């Protein structure tokens, strides 16, 4: 599946491959090593956020892209 932004599709593919490899070869075997794909995810996330802004896609109410508006530290 392609990403929301054409420029992000390759980053998505790289992240998906990294995560799937880690999940199958490490996590499912009971090893709790940190996810080594975090940096790839952050690069992909920034690319998607930029593409959403450029395409003027409304994302009000969606919480998956970052901290929720209106939440406090104690929530």
N, CA, C and O atoms as a Tripos MOL2 file, in Angstrom:
@<TRIPOS>MOLECULE
protein
  300   299    75     0     0
PROTEIN
NO_CHARGES

@<TRIPOS>ATOM
      1 N           0.8420   -1.1720    0.0000 N.3       1 UNK1
      2 CA          0.0000    0.0000    0.0000 C.3       1 UNK1
      3 C           0.8910    1.2410    0.0000 C.2       1 UNK1
      4 O           1.8610    1.3190    0.7540 O.2       1 UNK1
      5 N           0.5600    2.1860   -0.8340 N.am      2 UNK2
      6 CA          1.3140    3.4330   -0.8850 C.3       2 UNK2
      7 C           0.9700    4.3210    0.2950 C.2       2 UNK2
      8 O          -0.0500    4.1430    0.9620 O.2       2 UNK2
      9 N           1.8330    5.2640    0.5280 N.am      3 UNK3
     10 CA          1.6270    6.2210    1.6030 C.3       3 UNK3
     11 C           0.7570    7.3670    1.1210 C.2       3 UNK3
     12 O           0.4870    7.5010   -0.0730 O.2       3 UNK3
     13 N           0.3200    8.1920    2.0660 N.am      4 UNK4
     14 CA         -0.5100    9.3580    1.7420 C.3       4 UNK4
     15 C           0.2400   10.3250    0.8250 C.2       4 UNK4
     16 O          -0.3830   11.0270    0.0280 O.2       4 UNK4
     17 N           1.5490   10.3680    0.9280 N.am      5 UNK5
     18 CA          2.3640   11.2170    0.0670 C.3       5 UNK5
     19 C           3.2960   10.3630   -0.7670 C.2       5 UNK5
     20 O           3.9690    9.4770   -0.2400 O.2       5 UNK5
     21 N           3.3400   10.6180   -2.0480 N.am      6 UNK6
     22 CA          4.1880    9.8090   -2.9280 C.3       6 UNK6
     23 C           5.6400    9.7770   -2.4500 C.2       6 UNK6
     24 O           6.3100    8.7490   -2.5400 O.2       6 UNK6
     25 N           6.1140   10.9070   -1.9440 N.am      7 UNK7
     26 CA          7.4920   10.9820   -1.4670 C.3       7 UNK7
     27 C           7.7170   10.1150   -0.2350 C.2       7 UNK7
     28 O           8.8620    9.8120    0.1020 O.2       7 UNK7
     29 N           6.6490    9.7120    0.4410 N.am      8 UNK8
     30 CA          6.7570    8.9320    1.6820 C.3       8 UNK8
     31 C           6.6800    7.4250    1.4500 C.2       8 UNK8
     32 O           6.9510    6.6500    2.3670 O.2       8 UNK8
     33 N           6.3230    7.0040    0.2640 N.am      9 UNK9
     34 CA          6.0920    5.5850    0.0070 C.3       9 UNK9
     35 C           7.3400    4.7440    0.2470 C.2       9 UNK9
     36 O           7.2420    3.6640    0.8290 O.2       9 UNK9
     37 N           8.4880    5.2000   -0.1760 N.am     10 UNK10
     38 CA          9.7190    4.4330    0.0320 C.3      10 UNK10
     39 C          10.0630    4.3550    1.5230 C.2      10 UNK10
     40 O          10.4980    3.3070    2.0010 O.2      10 UNK10
     41 N           9.8730    5.4510    2.2560 N.am     11 UNK11
     42 CA         10.1070    5.4230    3.7010 C.3      11 UNK11
     43 C           9.1550    4.4400    4.3750 C.2      11 UNK11
     44 O           9.5550    3.7240    5.2930 O.2      11 UNK11
     45 N           7.9060    4.3980    3.9310 N.am     12 UNK12
     46 CA          6.9330    3.4630    4.4810 C.3      12 UNK12
     47 C           7.3860    2.0350    4.2270 C.2      12 UNK12
     48 O           7.3220    1.1940    5.1240 O.2      12 UNK12
     49 N           7.8370    1.7570    3.0270 N.am     13 UNK13
     50 CA          8.2980    0.4080    2.6860 C.3      13 UNK13
     51 C           9.4740    0.0030    3.5670 C.2      13 UNK13
     52 O           9.5100   -1.1130    4.0850 O.2      13 UNK13
     53 N          10.4410    0.9120    3.7370 N.am     14 UNK14
     54 CA         11.6110    0.6190    4.5720 C.3      14 UNK14
     55 C          11.1950    0.3600    6.0160 C.2      14 UNK14
     56 O          11.6680   -0.5890    6.6420 O.2      14 UNK14
     57 N          10.3130    1.2010    6.5400 N.am     15 UNK15
     58 CA          9.8630    1.0140    7.9180 C.3      15 UNK15
     59 C           9.0940   -0.3020    8.0610 C.2      15 UNK15
     60 O           9.3380   -1.0620    8.9980 O.2      15 UNK15
     61 N           8.1750   -0.5720    7.1440 N.am     16 UNK16
     62 CA          7.3930   -1.8140    7.2120 C.3      16 UNK16
     63 C           8.3070   -3.0350    7.2140 C.2      16 UNK16
     64 O           8.0980   -3.9640    7.9940 O.2      16 UNK16
     65 N           9.3100   -3.0390    6.3520 N.am     17 UNK17
     66 CA         10.2470   -4.1720    6.2950 C.3      17 UNK17
     67 C          11.0070   -4.3210    7.6060 C.2      17 UNK17
     68 O          11.1420   -5.4270    8.1290 O.2      17 UNK17
     69 N          11.5010   -3.2130    8.1340 N.am     18 UNK18
     70 CA         12.2420   -3.2270    9.3870 C.3      18 UNK18
     71 C          11.3630   -3.7380   10.5200 C.2      18 UNK18
     72 O          11.7660   -4.6310   11.2660 O.2      18 UNK18
     73 N          10.1720   -3.1810   10.6510 N.am     19 UNK19
     74 CA          9.2800   -3.5770   11.7410 C.3      19 UNK19
     75 C           8.8840   -5.0390   11.6190 C.2      19 UNK19
     76 O           8.9320   -5.7750   12.6060 O.2      19 UNK19
     77 N           8.4930   -5.4750   10.4230 N.am     20 UNK20
     78 CA          8.0730   -6.8590   10.2410 C.3      20 UNK20
     79 C           9.1990   -7.8390   10.5730 C.2      20 UNK20
     80 O           8.9550   -8.8910   11.1620 O.2      20 UNK20
     81 N          10.4230   -7.4940   10.1950 N.am     21 UNK21
     82 CA         11.5770   -8.3400   10.5070 C.3      21 UNK21
     83 C          11.7800   -8.3990   12.0240 C.2      21 UNK21
     84 O          11.9330   -9.4840   12.5850 O.2      21 UNK21
     85 N          11.7820   -7.2470   12.6840 N.am     22 UNK22
     86 CA         11.9480   -7.2030   14.1420 C.3      22 UNK22
     87 C          10.8320   -7.9690   14.8450 C.2      22 UNK22
     88 O          11.0840   -8.7360   15.7740 O.2      22 UNK22
     89 N           9.5980   -7.7550   14.3940 N.am     23 UNK23
     90 CA          8.4510   -8.3870   15.0340 C.3      23 UNK23
     91 C           8.5480   -9.9090   14.9330 C.2      23 UNK23
     92 O           8.3510  -10.6090   15.9260 O.2      23 UNK23
     93 N           8.8480  -10.4210   13.7490 N.am     24 UNK24
     94 CA          8.9040  -11.8670   13.5250 C.3      24 UNK24
     95 C          10.1440  -12.5110   14.1390 C.2      24 UNK24
     96 O          10.0590  -13.5930   14.7220 O.2      24 UNK24
     97 N          11.2870  -11.8530   14.0110 N.am     25 UNK25
     98 CA         12.5390  -12.4730   14.4220 C.3      25 UNK25
     99 C          12.9150  -12.2070   15.8770 C.2      25 UNK25
    100 O          13.7630  -12.9070   16.4310 O.2      25 UNK25
    101 N          12.3020  -11.2170   16.4950 N.am     26 UNK26
    102 CA         12.6690  -10.8580   17.8670 C.3      26 UNK26
    103 C          11.4610  -10.9060   18.7980 C.2      26 UNK26
    104 O          11.4210  -11.7110   19.7290 O.2      26 UNK26
    105 N          10.4910  -10.0540   18.5510 N.am     27 UNK27
    106 CA          9.3620   -9.9070   19.4680 C.3      27 UNK27
    107 C           8.5760  -11.2040   19.6370 C.2      27 UNK27
    108 O           8.2950  -11.6080   20.7660 O.2      27 UNK27
    109 N           8.2170  -11.8600   18.5390 N.am     28 UNK28
    110 CA          7.4140  -13.0760   18.6300 C.3      28 UNK28
    111 C           8.1670  -14.2330   19.2670 C.2      28 UNK28
    112 O           7.5510  -15.2140   19.6850 O.2      28 UNK28
    113 N           9.4690  -14.1370   19.3480 N.am     29 UNK29
    114 CA         10.2770  -15.1820   19.9930 C.3      29 UNK29
    115 C          10.4690  -14.8930   21.4770 C.2      29 UNK29
    116 O          11.2260  -15.5870   22.1550 O.2      29 UNK29
    117 N           9.7870  -13.8740   21.9790 N.am     30 UNK30
    118 CA          9.8180  -13.5730   23.3930 C.3      30 UNK30
    119 C          10.9190  -12.6270   23.8160 C.2      30 UNK30
    120 O          11.0310  -12.3050   24.9990 O.2      30 UNK30
    121 N          11.7190  -12.1810   22.8970 N.am     31 UNK31
    122 CA         12.7700  -11.2220   23.2280 C.3      31 UNK31
    123 C          12.1460   -9.8320   23.3100 C.2      31 UNK31
    124 O          11.3530   -9.4470   22.4510 O.2      31 UNK31
    125 N          12.5000   -9.1080   24.3190 N.am     32 UNK32
    126 CA         11.8980   -7.7920   24.5210 C.3      32 UNK32
    127 C          12.8870   -6.6710   24.2100 C.2      32 UNK32
    128 O          12.8650   -5.6170   24.8450 O.2      32 UNK32
    129 N          13.7400   -6.9070   23.2430 N.am     33 UNK33
    130 CA         14.6860   -5.8720   22.8240 C.3      33 UNK33
    131 C          13.9050   -4.6950   22.2360 C.2      33 UNK33
    132 O          12.8250   -4.8700   21.6720 O.2      33 UNK33
    133 N          14.4560   -3.5270   22.3720 N.am     34 UNK34
    134 CA         13.8160   -2.3260   21.8380 C.3      34 UNK34
    135 C          13.6330   -2.4430   20.3290 C.2      34 UNK34
    136 O          14.4370   -3.0650   19.6340 O.2      34 UNK34
    137 N          12.5690   -1.8370   19.8460 N.am     35 UNK35
    138 CA         12.2860   -1.7940   18.4100 C.3      35 UNK35
    139 C          13.3860   -0.9830   17.7280 C.2      35 UNK35
    140 O          13.5230    0.2090   18.0020 O.2      35 UNK35
    141 N          14.1750   -1.6020   16.8450 N.am     36 UNK36
    142 CA         15.2700   -0.8900   16.1920 C.3      36 UNK36
    143 C          14.8230    0.0180   15.0510 C.2      36 UNK36
    144 O          15.6570    0.6260   14.3790 O.2      36 UNK36
    145 N          13.5400    0.1130   14.8310 N.am     37 UNK37
    146 CA         13.0140    0.8330   13.6770 C.3      37 UNK37
    147 C          12.4900    2.2190   14.0280 C.2      37 UNK37
    148 O          11.8870    2.8820   13.1840 O.2      37 UNK37
    149 N          12.7070    2.6580   15.2370 N.am     38 UNK38
    150 CA         12.1610    3.9310   15.6900 C.3      38 UNK38
    151 C          12.5790    5.1170   14.8480 C.2      38 UNK38
    152 O          11.7610    5.9880   14.5540 O.2      38 UNK38
    153 N          13.8380    5.1620   14.4560 N.am     39 UNK39
    154 CA         14.3240    6.2910   13.6510 C.3      39 UNK39
    155 C          13.6500    6.2990   12.2770 C.2      39 UNK39
    156 O          13.2780    7.3590   11.7740 O.2      39 UNK39
    157 N          13.4950    5.1290   11.6780 N.am     40 UNK40
    158 CA         12.7860    5.0430   10.3950 C.3      40 UNK40
    159 C          11.3410    5.4990   10.5510 C.2      40 UNK40
    160 O          10.8120    6.2040    9.6920 O.2      40 UNK40
    161 N          10.6990    5.0920   11.6580 N.am     41 UNK41
    162 CA          9.3200    5.5000   11.8860 C.3      41 UNK41
    163 C           9.2100    7.0120   12.0110 C.2      41 UNK41
    164 O           8.3080    7.6170   11.4330 O.2      41 UNK41
    165 N          10.1180    7.6260   12.7600 N.am     42 UNK42
    166 CA         10.0620    9.0880   12.9340 C.3      42 UNK42
    167 C          10.2360    9.8010   11.5970 C.2      42 UNK42
    168 O           9.5440   10.7830   11.3300 O.2      42 UNK42
    169 N          11.1450    9.3220   10.7550 N.am     43 UNK43
    170 CA         11.3300    9.9400    9.4260 C.3      43 UNK43
    171 C          10.0600    9.8040    8.5930 C.2      43 UNK43
    172 O           9.6370   10.7520    7.9300 O.2      43 UNK43
    173 N           9.4550    8.6140    8.6320 N.am     44 UNK44
    174 CA          8.2220    8.3830    7.8910 C.3      44 UNK44
    175 C           7.0930    9.2530    8.4360 C.2      44 UNK44
    176 O           6.3370    9.8440    7.6640 O.2      44 UNK44
    177 N           6.9740    9.3350    9.7570 N.am     45 UNK45
    178 CA          5.9340   10.1340   10.3820 C.3      45 UNK45
    179 C           6.0450   11.6030    9.9720 C.2      45 UNK45
    180 O           5.0370   12.2310    9.6490 O.2      45 UNK45
    181 N           7.2550   12.1520    9.9810 N.am     46 UNK46
    182 CA          7.4530   13.5490    9.5670 C.3      46 UNK46
    183 C           7.0650   13.7500    8.1090 C.2      46 UNK46
    184 O           6.4660   14.7650    7.7560 O.2      46 UNK46
    185 N           7.4050   12.7910    7.2680 N.am     47 UNK47
    186 CA          7.0530   12.8770    5.8480 C.3      47 UNK47
    187 C           5.5380   12.8850    5.6760 C.2      47 UNK47
    188 O           5.0050   13.6740    4.8950 O.2      47 UNK47
    189 N           4.8480   12.0170    6.3950 N.am     48 UNK48
    190 CA          3.3870   11.9460    6.3000 C.3      48 UNK48
    191 C           2.7560   13.2390    6.8150 C.2      48 UNK48
    192 O           1.8170   13.7560    6.2090 O.2      48 UNK48
    193 N           3.2600   13.7550    7.9160 N.am     49 UNK49
    194 CA          2.7220   15.0070    8.4410 C.3      49 UNK49
    195 C           2.8830   16.1300    7.4240 C.2      49 UNK49
    196 O           1.9720   16.9380    7.2460 O.2      49 UNK49
    197 N           4.0180   16.1860    6.7640 N.am     50 UNK50
    198 CA          4.2580   17.2130    5.7380 C.3      50 UNK50
    199 C           3.2920   17.0310    4.5600 C.2      50 UNK50
    200 O           2.7260   18.0040    4.0620 O.2      50 UNK50
    201 N           3.1080   15.7890    4.1200 N.am     51 UNK51
    202 CA          2.2090   15.5140    2.9940 C.3      51 UNK51
    203 C           0.7690   15.8950    3.3400 C.2      51 UNK51
    204 O           0.0490   16.4290    2.4970 O.2      51 UNK51
    205 N           0.3520   15.6240    4.5690 N.am     52 UNK52
    206 CA         -1.0040   15.9680    4.9960 C.3      52 UNK52
    207 C          -1.2030   17.4790    4.9600 C.2      52 UNK52
    208 O          -2.2460   17.9620    4.5220 O.2      52 UNK52
    209 N          -0.1990   18.2220    5.4220 N.am     53 UNK53
    210 CA         -0.2950   19.6840    5.3840 C.3      53 UNK53
    211 C          -0.3320   20.1880    3.9540 C.2      53 UNK53
    212 O          -1.1350   21.0580    3.6180 O.2      53 UNK53
    213 N           0.5500   19.6330    3.0950 N.am     54 UNK54
    214 CA          0.6110   20.0800    1.7040 C.3      54 UNK54
    215 C          -0.6850   19.7990    0.9580 C.2      54 UNK54
    216 O          -1.0900   20.5830    0.1000 O.2      54 UNK54
    217 N          -1.3400   18.6870    1.2780 N.am     55 UNK55
    218 CA         -2.5900   18.3230    0.6040 C.3      55 UNK55
    219 C          -3.8040   18.9020    1.3060 C.2      55 UNK55
    220 O          -4.9390   18.7100    0.8690 O.2      55 UNK55
    221 N          -3.5550   19.6180    2.4040 N.am     56 UNK56
    222 CA         -4.6210   20.2560    3.1740 C.3      56 UNK56
    223 C          -5.6980   19.2510    3.5730 C.2      56 UNK56
    224 O          -6.8930   19.5100    3.4280 O.2      56 UNK56
    225 N          -5.2570   18.1090    4.0740 N.am     57 UNK57
    226 CA         -6.1680   17.0600    4.5290 C.3      57 UNK57
    227 C          -6.5630   17.3750    5.9720 C.2      57 UNK57
    228 O          -5.6900   17.5050    6.8300 O.2      57 UNK57
    229 N          -7.8520   17.4990    6.2540 N.am     58 UNK58
    230 CA         -8.2750   17.8150    7.6290 C.3      58 UNK58
    231 C          -8.0480   16.6020    8.5310 C.2      58 UNK58
    232 O          -8.4640   15.4880    8.2150 O.2      58 UNK58
    233 N          -7.3830   16.8420    9.6530 N.am     59 UNK59
    234 CA         -7.1100   15.7380   10.5750 C.3      59 UNK59
    235 C          -7.5990   16.0450   11.9850 C.2      59 UNK59
    236 O          -7.1870   15.3790   12.9350 O.2      59 UNK59
    237 N          -8.4570   17.0260   12.1360 N.am     60 UNK60
    238 CA         -8.9780   17.3710   13.4450 C.3      60 UNK60
    239 C          -9.6280   16.1430   14.0700 C.2      60 UNK60
    240 O         -10.3790   15.4230   13.4130 O.2      60 UNK60
    241 N          -9.3360   15.9160   15.3240 N.am     61 UNK61
    242 CA         -9.9320   14.8050   16.0420 C.3      61 UNK61
    243 C          -9.1400   13.5160   15.9720 C.2      61 UNK61
    244 O          -9.4310   12.5690   16.7030 O.2      61 UNK61
    245 N          -8.1520   13.4660   15.1120 N.am     62 UNK62
    246 CA         -7.3210   12.2650   15.0100 C.3      62 UNK62
    247 C          -6.1780   12.3630   15.9980 C.2      62 UNK62
    248 O          -5.5240   13.4010   16.0920 O.2      62 UNK62
    249 N          -5.9340   11.2970   16.7310 N.am     63 UNK63
    250 CA         -4.9190   11.3160   17.7620 C.3      63 UNK63
    251 C          -3.6900   10.4980   17.4060 C.2      63 UNK63
    252 O          -2.7100   10.5380   18.1500 O.2      63 UNK63
    253 N          -3.6940    9.7590   16.3070 N.am     64 UNK64
    254 CA         -2.5910    8.8630   16.0060 C.3      64 UNK64
    255 C          -1.3260    9.5750   15.5510 C.2      64 UNK64
    256 O          -0.2580    8.9630   15.5250 O.2      64 UNK64
    257 N          -1.4170   10.8440   15.1950 N.am     65 UNK65
    258 CA         -0.2420   11.5560   14.6790 C.3      65 UNK65
    259 C           0.5470   12.2690   15.7740 C.2      65 UNK65
    260 O           1.6140   12.8160   15.4980 O.2      65 UNK65
    261 N           0.0580   12.2760   16.9830 N.am     66 UNK66
    262 CA          0.7860   12.9570   18.0340 C.3      66 UNK66
    263 C          -0.0700   13.1370   19.2600 C.2      66 UNK66
    264 O          -1.1600   12.5720   19.3520 O.2      66 UNK66
    265 N           0.4100   13.9150   20.1950 N.am     67 UNK67
    266 CA         -0.3280   14.1300   21.4410 C.3      67 UNK67
    267 C          -1.7060   14.7260   21.1750 C.2      67 UNK67
    268 O          -1.8850   15.5450   20.2730 O.2      67 UNK67
    269 N          -2.6470   14.3080   21.9580 N.am     68 UNK68
    270 CA         -4.0130   14.8100   21.8090 C.3      68 UNK68
    271 C          -4.1080   16.2410   22.3020 C.2      68 UNK68
    272 O          -3.5190   16.6040   23.3200 O.2      68 UNK68
    273 N          -4.8460   17.0370   21.5760 N.am     69 UNK69
    274 CA         -5.0990   18.4020   22.0210 C.3      69 UNK69
    275 C          -6.0360   18.3310   23.2230 C.2      69 UNK69
    276 O          -6.9630   17.5220   23.2590 O.2      69 UNK69
    277 N          -5.7830   19.1750   24.1830 N.am     70 UNK70
    278 CA         -6.6510   19.2410   25.3300 C.3      70 UNK70
    279 C          -6.2780   18.3110   26.4580 C.2      70 UNK70
    280 O          -6.8240   18.4380   27.5540 O.2      70 UNK70
    281 N          -5.3800   17.3890   26.2370 N.am     71 UNK71
    282 CA         -4.9440   16.5090   27.3210 C.3      71 UNK71
    283 C          -3.8960   17.2240   28.1480 C.2      71 UNK71
    284 O          -3.0810   17.9900   27.6340 O.2      71 UNK71
    285 N          -3.9390   16.9610   29.4070 N.am     72 UNK72
    286 CA         -2.9190   17.5200   30.2880 C.3      72 UNK72
    287 C          -1.9540   16.4080   30.6850 C.2      72 UNK72
    288 O          -2.2060   15.2320   30.4210 O.2      72 UNK72
    289 N          -0.8730   16.7810   31.3080 N.am     73 UNK73
    290 CA          0.1220   15.7960   31.7330 C.3      73 UNK73
    291 C          -0.4760   14.7880   32.7020 C.2      73 UNK73
    292 O          -0.0150   13.6480   32.7580 O.2      73 UNK73
    293 N          -1.4730   15.1720   33.4550 N.am     74 UNK74
    294 CA         -2.0670   14.2810   34.4500 C.3      74 UNK74
    295 C          -3.2400   13.4720   33.9180 C.2      74 UNK74
    296 O          -3.8320   12.6890   34.6620 O.2      74 UNK74
    297 N          -3.5910   13.6450   32.6360 N.am     75 UNK75
    298 CA         -4.7380   12.9200   32.0670 C.3      75 UNK75
    299 C          -4.3590   11.4970   31.7490 C.2      75 UNK75
    300 O          -5.1900   10.7300   31.2630 O.2      75 UNK75
@<TRIPOS>BOND
     1     1     2 1
     2     2     3 1
     3     3     4 2
     4     3     5 am
     5     5     6 1
     6     6     7 1
     7     7     8 2
     8     7     9 am
     9     9    10 1
    10    10    11 1
    11    11    12 2
    12    11    13 am
    13    13    14 1
    14    14    15 1
    15    15    16 2
    16    15    17 am
    17    17    18 1
    18    18    19 1
    19    19    20 2
    20    19    21 am
    21    21    22 1
    22    22    23 1
    23    23    24 2
    24    23    25 am
    25    25    26 1
    26    26    27 1
    27    27    28 2
    28    27    29 am
    29    29    30 1
    30    30    31 1
    31    31    32 2
    32    31    33 am
    33    33    34 1
    34    34    35 1
    35    35    36 2
    36    35    37 am
    37    37    38 1
    38    38    39 1
    39    39    40 2
    40    39    41 am
    41    41    42 1
    42    42    43 1
    43    43    44 2
    44    43    45 am
    45    45    46 1
    46    46    47 1
    47    47    48 2
    48    47    49 am
    49    49    50 1
    50    50    51 1
    51    51    52 2
    52    51    53 am
    53    53    54 1
    54    54    55 1
    55    55    56 2
    56    55    57 am
    57    57    58 1
    58    58    59 1
    59    59    60 2
    60    59    61 am
    61    61    62 1
    62    62    63 1
    63    63    64 2
    64    63    65 am
    65    65    66 1
    66    66    67 1
    67    67    68 2
    68    67    69 am
    69    69    70 1
    70    70    71 1
    71    71    72 2
    72    71    73 am
    73    73    74 1
    74    74    75 1
    75    75    76 2
    76    75    77 am
    77    77    78 1
    78    78    79 1
    79    79    80 2
    80    79    81 am
    81    81    82 1
    82    82    83 1
    83    83    84 2
    84    83    85 am
    85    85    86 1
    86    86    87 1
    87    87    88 2
    88    87    89 am
    89    89    90 1
    90    90    91 1
    91    91    92 2
    92    91    93 am
    93    93    94 1
    94    94    95 1
    95    95    96 2
    96    95    97 am
    97    97    98 1
    98    98    99 1
    99    99   100 2
   100    99   101 am
   101   101   102 1
   102   102   103 1
   103   103   104 2
   104   103   105 am
   105   105   106 1
   106   106   107 1
   107   107   108 2
   108   107   109 am
   109   109   110 1
   110   110   111 1
   111   111   112 2
   112   111   113 am
   113   113   114 1
   114   114   115 1
   115   115   116 2
   116   115   117 am
   117   117   118 1
   118   118   119 1
   119   119   120 2
   120   119   121 am
   121   121   122 1
   122   122   123 1
   123   123   124 2
   124   123   125 am
   125   125   126 1
   126   126   127 1
   127   127   128 2
   128   127   129 am
   129   129   130 1
   130   130   131 1
   131   131   132 2
   132   131   133 am
   133   133   134 1
   134   134   135 1
   135   135   136 2
   136   135   137 am
   137   137   138 1
   138   138   139 1
   139   139   140 2
   140   139   141 am
   141   141   142 1
   142   142   143 1
   143   143   144 2
   144   143   145 am
   145   145   146 1
   146   146   147 1
   147   147   148 2
   148   147   149 am
   149   149   150 1
   150   150   151 1
   151   151   152 2
   152   151   153 am
   153   153   154 1
   154   154   155 1
   155   155   156 2
   156   155   157 am
   157   157   158 1
   158   158   159 1
   159   159   160 2
   160   159   161 am
   161   161   162 1
   162   162   163 1
   163   163   164 2
   164   163   165 am
   165   165   166 1
   166   166   167 1
   167   167   168 2
   168   167   169 am
   169   169   170 1
   170   170   171 1
   171   171   172 2
   172   171   173 am
   173   173   174 1
   174   174   175 1
   175   175   176 2
   176   175   177 am
   177   177   178 1
   178   178   179 1
   179   179   180 2
   180   179   181 am
   181   181   182 1
   182   182   183 1
   183   183   184 2
   184   183   185 am
   185   185   186 1
   186   186   187 1
   187   187   188 2
   188   187   189 am
   189   189   190 1
   190   190   191 1
   191   191   192 2
   192   191   193 am
   193   193   194 1
   194   194   195 1
   195   195   196 2
   196   195   197 am
   197   197   198 1
   198   198   199 1
   199   199   200 2
   200   199   201 am
   201   201   202 1
   202   202   203 1
   203   203   204 2
   204   203   205 am
   205   205   206 1
   206   206   207 1
   207   207   208 2
   208   207   209 am
   209   209   210 1
   210   210   211 1
   211   211   212 2
   212   211   213 am
   213   213   214 1
   214   214   215 1
   215   215   216 2
   216   215   217 am
   217   217   218 1
   218   218   219 1
   219   219   220 2
   220   219   221 am
   221   221   222 1
   222   222   223 1
   223   223   224 2
   224   223   225 am
   225   225   226 1
   226   226   227 1
   227   227   228 2
   228   227   229 am
   229   229   230 1
   230   230   231 1
   231   231   232 2
   232   231   233 am
   233   233   234 1
   234   234   235 1
   235   235   236 2
   236   235   237 am
   237   237   238 1
   238   238   239 1
   239   239   240 2
   240   239   241 am
   241   241   242 1
   242   242   243 1
   243   243   244 2
   244   243   245 am
   245   245   246 1
   246   246   247 1
   247   247   248 2
   248   247   249 am
   249   249   250 1
   250   250   251 1
   251   251   252 2
   252   251   253 am
   253   253   254 1
   254   254   255 1
   255   255   256 2
   256   255   257 am
   257   257   258 1
   258   258   259 1
   259   259   260 2
   260   259   261 am
   261   261   262 1
   262   262   263 1
   263   263   264 2
   264   263   265 am
   265   265   266 1
   266   266   267 1
   267   267   268 2
   268   267   269 am
   269   269   270 1
   270   270   271 1
   271   271   272 2
   272   271   273 am
   273   273   274 1
   274   274   275 1
   275   275   276 2
   276   275   277 am
   277   277   278 1
   278   278   279 1
   279   279   280 2
   280   279   281 am
   281   281   282 1
   282   282   283 1
   283   283   284 2
   284   283   285 am
   285   285   286 1
   286   286   287 1
   287   287   288 2
   288   287   289 am
   289   289   290 1
   290   290   291 1
   291   291   292 2
   292   291   293 am
   293   293   294 1
   294   294   295 1
   295   295   296 2
   296   295   297 am
   297   297   298 1
   298   298   299 1
   299   299   300 2
@<TRIPOS>SUBSTRUCTURE
     1 UNK1         2 RESIDUE 1 A UNK
     2 UNK2         6 RESIDUE 1 A UNK
     3 UNK3        10 RESIDUE 1 A UNK
     4 UNK4        14 RESIDUE 1 A UNK
     5 UNK5        18 RESIDUE 1 A UNK
     6 UNK6        22 RESIDUE 1 A UNK
     7 UNK7        26 RESIDUE 1 A UNK
     8 UNK8        30 RESIDUE 1 A UNK
     9 UNK9        34 RESIDUE 1 A UNK
    10 UNK10       38 RESIDUE 1 A UNK
    11 UNK11       42 RESIDUE 1 A UNK
    12 UNK12       46 RESIDUE 1 A UNK
    13 UNK13       50 RESIDUE 1 A UNK
    14 UNK14       54 RESIDUE 1 A UNK
    15 UNK15       58 RESIDUE 1 A UNK
    16 UNK16       62 RESIDUE 1 A UNK
    17 UNK17       66 RESIDUE 1 A UNK
    18 UNK18       70 RESIDUE 1 A UNK
    19 UNK19       74 RESIDUE 1 A UNK
    20 UNK20       78 RESIDUE 1 A UNK
    21 UNK21       82 RESIDUE 1 A UNK
    22 UNK22       86 RESIDUE 1 A UNK
    23 UNK23       90 RESIDUE 1 A UNK
    24 UNK24       94 RESIDUE 1 A UNK
    25 UNK25       98 RESIDUE 1 A UNK
    26 UNK26      102 RESIDUE 1 A UNK
    27 UNK27      106 RESIDUE 1 A UNK
    28 UNK28      110 RESIDUE 1 A UNK
    29 UNK29      114 RESIDUE 1 A UNK
    30 UNK30      118 RESIDUE 1 A UNK
    31 UNK31      122 RESIDUE 1 A UNK
    32 UNK32      126 RESIDUE 1 A UNK
    33 UNK33      130 RESIDUE 1 A UNK
    34 UNK34      134 RESIDUE 1 A UNK
    35 UNK35      138 RESIDUE 1 A UNK
    36 UNK36      142 RESIDUE 1 A UNK
    37 UNK37      146 RESIDUE 1 A UNK
    38 UNK38      150 RESIDUE 1 A UNK
    39 UNK39      154 RESIDUE 1 A UNK
    40 UNK40      158 RESIDUE 1 A UNK
    41 UNK41      162 RESIDUE 1 A UNK
    42 UNK42      166 RESIDUE 1 A UNK
    43 UNK43      170 RESIDUE 1 A UNK
    44 UNK44      174 RESIDUE 1 A UNK
    45 UNK45      178 RESIDUE 1 A UNK
    46 UNK46      182 RESIDUE 1 A UNK
    47 UNK47      186 RESIDUE 1 A UNK
    48 UNK48      190 RESIDUE 1 A UNK
    49 UNK49      194 RESIDUE 1 A UNK
    50 UNK50      198 RESIDUE 1 A UNK
    51 UNK51      202 RESIDUE 1 A UNK
    52 UNK52      206 RESIDUE 1 A UNK
    53 UNK53      210 RESIDUE 1 A UNK
    54 UNK54      214 RESIDUE 1 A UNK
    55 UNK55      218 RESIDUE 1 A UNK
    56 UNK56      222 RESIDUE 1 A UNK
    57 UNK57      226 RESIDUE 1 A UNK
    58 UNK58      230 RESIDUE 1 A UNK
    59 UNK59      234 RESIDUE 1 A UNK
    60 UNK60      238 RESIDUE 1 A UNK
    61 UNK61      242 RESIDUE 1 A UNK
    62 UNK62      246 RESIDUE 1 A UNK
    63 UNK63      250 RESIDUE 1 A UNK
    64 UNK64      254 RESIDUE 1 A UNK
    65 UNK65      258 RESIDUE 1 A UNK
    66 UNK66      262 RESIDUE 1 A UNK
    67 UNK67      266 RESIDUE 1 A UNK
    68 UNK68      270 RESIDUE 1 A UNK
    69 UNK69      274 RESIDUE 1 A UNK
    70 UNK70      278 RESIDUE 1 A UNK
    71 UNK71      282 RESIDUE 1 A UNK
    72 UNK72      286 RESIDUE 1 A UNK
    73 UNK73      290 RESIDUE 1 A UNK
    74 UNK74      294 RESIDUE 1 A UNK
    75 UNK75      298 RESIDUE 1 A UNK
